[in-house]
Amino acid sequence: MKFVRPVIVKAQVLVEEARRRWAAFGDLWRRSLQLRVVVSTLALSSAVVFVLGMVLQMQITNQLLNTKDEAAVRQAMASRNLIQSDLVGLNPGPDSVQTRFTSAINKLAVGGVGTDATTAGAGAFEPVLADGLGSSGGGRVPSVGPLEDVPRGLREMVENGDEGTQIYTVQRGGTATTLFVVGLPMSTSARSMQLYLIFPLTAEQRTAEVVQSTLVVGGIVLLVLLALIANLVTRQVVRPVRQAAEVAERFADGTLHERMHVVGEDDVARLAESFNEMAESIQAQFKQLEEFGQLQRRFTSDVSHELRTPLTTVRMAADVLHASREQFPAGLARSTELLVDELDRFESLLGDLLEISRLDAGVEELTADQVDLRVLARRAHDSVRAISTSANSPVVLDLPDSELTAELDSRRVERILRNLLANAIDHGEGQPVELTMRGNADAVAITVRDHGVGLRQGEADLVFSRFWRADPSRNRRTGGTGLGLSISLEDARLHGGWLEAWGEPGHGAVFRLTLPRTHGEELRESPLPLAPAIELEPVAVVEEPLAEEPGEIELTEAEITWQPAEPVDGSPAEKSDVSEEVR
């Protein structure tokens, strides 16, 4: 058992290494066009070379065998004619048959007697003479030569008076030898005999092996050359594409002056020219948009600054009027209060516009210090306490028991929390607002959740747009400028953090702020989840009383006349206040 475990561990390591290499090859296969083209060309070329080699080998082998067959048959005919006269009037005695057979075989082996140019290509052979009708002692057939190498089927065919050939393999000296055997019948006046010529195919086998090895080596060399050619051709096409991809990546990173090199007048050159024209057009449009953006930011900043002076004058006059509002009539006093409130909102809007213009211009800088986030959360809670009380939407703080510090700009983070709490109260429908704070070794996270109307699908990405409102017909409680969440998002980005939103109709909304504990570090995860476990929470359903449908009222002709509107209820003093406020 102790020997099996190392083997299993080694097998697992090998399998894991093979899997890793296969995954790396798959990634390279998907990314490299050159590799795919070369491998595909090599595979198709291998199939073509294999089929072509098989066809050539079969053709050459068949041609060799056909040539051998024709030459061997001619040699057999010549040999039969040569010894035919020596076997006429053969004595039927076995001794005489053996002697005459030996003499005839020796005559064939003398050295080419009876051989001409047409039979010289048959090569060396071994003659065999056999008496098909006679038999010696023990049932053996009188013969001269290696009769045991002649196939039984061919012998039966020749004994029946037919001519034939056969390729046959025998064992000689422990080695398989392929033979080509030709059999011819020989008839004399006294008896029937058979002549067999055995031709070894050793030379033809060597020729076939040489042809086969030549085809294999030639095929391998051809495949290597095809792979190199395919690699060279593909590289000529892929290299400009790769250069175009590199230029496009640098162009996308902001290096707008990058251009492709134009060489020649082919398709790749036209591609480079088209790319360069597109890059120039995009660069011009970017420059135009940048100039327009700078002009817009400068306009916003200049207008905001220029409005400061008249706003200060109006603020001083409004403060004087507001301080003396008790001496004014009720309607004028109410107008003074409205004027001061709108001036406050106008000042807040100007401040937000100046902040947005500075953020857009990229001139904002962080003043990062080690700060306890619990203190910032309590400050933000105290700043929204008044609107929380008026909206009957309490803020519930869930803070850590111990100190939770991070390196950040306290003014900006407190502004983010204040905007998130004000937004949650404004959309909380009178439900409690929950602020939760958690942290780990790398980051801190704060979530602000309300239980109000929530966000529809696709609105989570729109809530940070400037002046965007989920429901334009809905009244605001806080009188916000519509820029708070946009400024909060930019403040979070200045810290290298995240500000995300989640919401579903009927389940409220959640805003999560995630900041690194050390300024400049990259965030990887947030200590708090963005989406709450809503499946465990009941959906708050507000039931509205159904209005009773009035019955049908029939009016007479005298009653269908215009009458001035009269208030249903309320004291005369309230009527006067309402009319003054309307004015």
FENSULTA-V432246 format. One record per pair of residues at least 24 apart in sequence whose ideal C-beta (glycine too) atoms are under 6 Angstrom apart, sorted by the first residue. I is the first residue (numbers start at 1). GAP is how many residues later the second one is. D is the distance in Angstrom with one decimal. If there is no record, write none. Layout:
I	GAP	D
I	GAP	D
This chain:
33	205	5.5
34	200	4.7
34	204	4.8
37	197	4.4
38	189	5.9
38	192	4.9
38	193	5.1
41	189	3.9
42	185	5.0
45	178	5.7
45	181	4.6
46	177	5.9
49	170	4.3
49	173	5.9
53	162	4.3
53	166	5.5
57	155	5.8
60	151	5.1
61	147	5.3
64	140	4.9
68	112	5.9
71	50	4.3
71	51	3.8
72	50	4.9
72	108	5.8
72	110	5.0
72	127	5.1
73	109	5.9
74	44	5.4
74	45	4.8
75	44	4.4
75	47	4.0
76	106	4.2
76	108	5.3
76	121	4.8
78	36	5.1
78	41	5.2
79	29	5.4
80	104	5.2
80	115	5.3
82	32	4.0
87	101	5.5
88	100	5.3
90	98	5.9
90	100	5.4
94	42	5.4
94	48	5.7
97	34	5.6
97	45	4.9
101	28	4.4
101	43	4.0
102	42	5.3
105	39	5.0
125	72	4.7
125	74	4.7
126	72	4.3
127	70	5.7
128	68	4.0
129	66	6.0
130	64	4.8
131	62	5.5
132	27	4.4
132	60	5.4
132	62	5.4
133	58	5.4
133	59	5.6
149	49	5.7
150	31	5.7
150	46	5.1
154	27	5.9
154	29	5.0
158	25	3.9
158	27	5.4
158	36	4.7
161	24	5.2
240	28	4.4
256	27	4.4
297	60	4.9
297	63	5.0
297	64	5.6
300	53	5.6
300	57	4.8
301	56	4.3
304	46	5.1
304	49	4.8
304	50	4.8
315	28	5.7
318	25	5.4
330	247	5.8
330	250	5.6
331	249	2.6
331	252	6.0
334	247	5.4
345	134	5.1
348	133	5.6
349	132	4.4
352	129	4.9
352	131	4.1
355	132	5.5
359	131	4.5
366	43	4.7
366	128	5.6
367	42	5.2
368	39	4.9
368	40	5.7
368	41	5.8
368	151	4.6
370	35	5.2
370	37	5.8
371	37	5.9
371	39	4.6
372	31	5.2
372	33	5.3
373	31	5.2
373	71	5.9
374	25	4.8
376	34	6.0
376	37	5.5
376	38	4.6
379	35	5.6
380	34	5.6
380	37	3.7
380	38	4.4
380	41	5.7
383	35	5.3
384	37	4.7
384	38	5.4
387	38	5.7
387	91	5.3
388	37	5.4
391	34	5.2
391	86	5.2
392	38	5.0
393	32	4.9
393	35	4.6
393	37	5.5
393	40	5.8
394	38	5.2
395	38	4.9
396	36	5.3
396	38	4.9
397	38	5.2
398	38	4.4
399	38	5.1
404	35	4.8
406	38	5.1
406	109	5.9
406	111	4.6
407	111	5.4
407	112	4.4
408	87	5.7
408	107	5.9
412	79	4.2
416	72	4.3
416	75	5.4
416	97	6.0
419	65	3.8
419	69	4.8
420	28	4.2
420	91	5.0
422	56	4.9
424	24	5.2
424	26	4.0
426	50	6.0
426	51	5.2
426	52	5.0
427	25	4.5
428	24	4.4
438	89	4.4
438	90	5.1
439	88	5.6
440	87	4.8
443	71	5.6
443	73	5.5
443	80	5.7
444	71	5.5
445	69	4.7
445	81	4.7
445	82	4.5
445	83	4.1
446	67	4.7
447	63	5.6
447	65	4.8
447	81	5.2
448	63	4.9
449	61	4.6
450	58	4.8
450	59	5.8
451	57	4.2
452	56	5.4
454	49	4.5
454	50	5.0
454	51	4.6
454	52	5.9
454	53	5.4
454	54	5.2
454	55	5.6
455	48	2.8
455	54	5.2
460	41	4.5
460	42	5.9
463	38	5.1
464	25	4.5
500	30	5.6
502	28	4.9
502	29	5.0
506	33	4.7
507	27	4.8
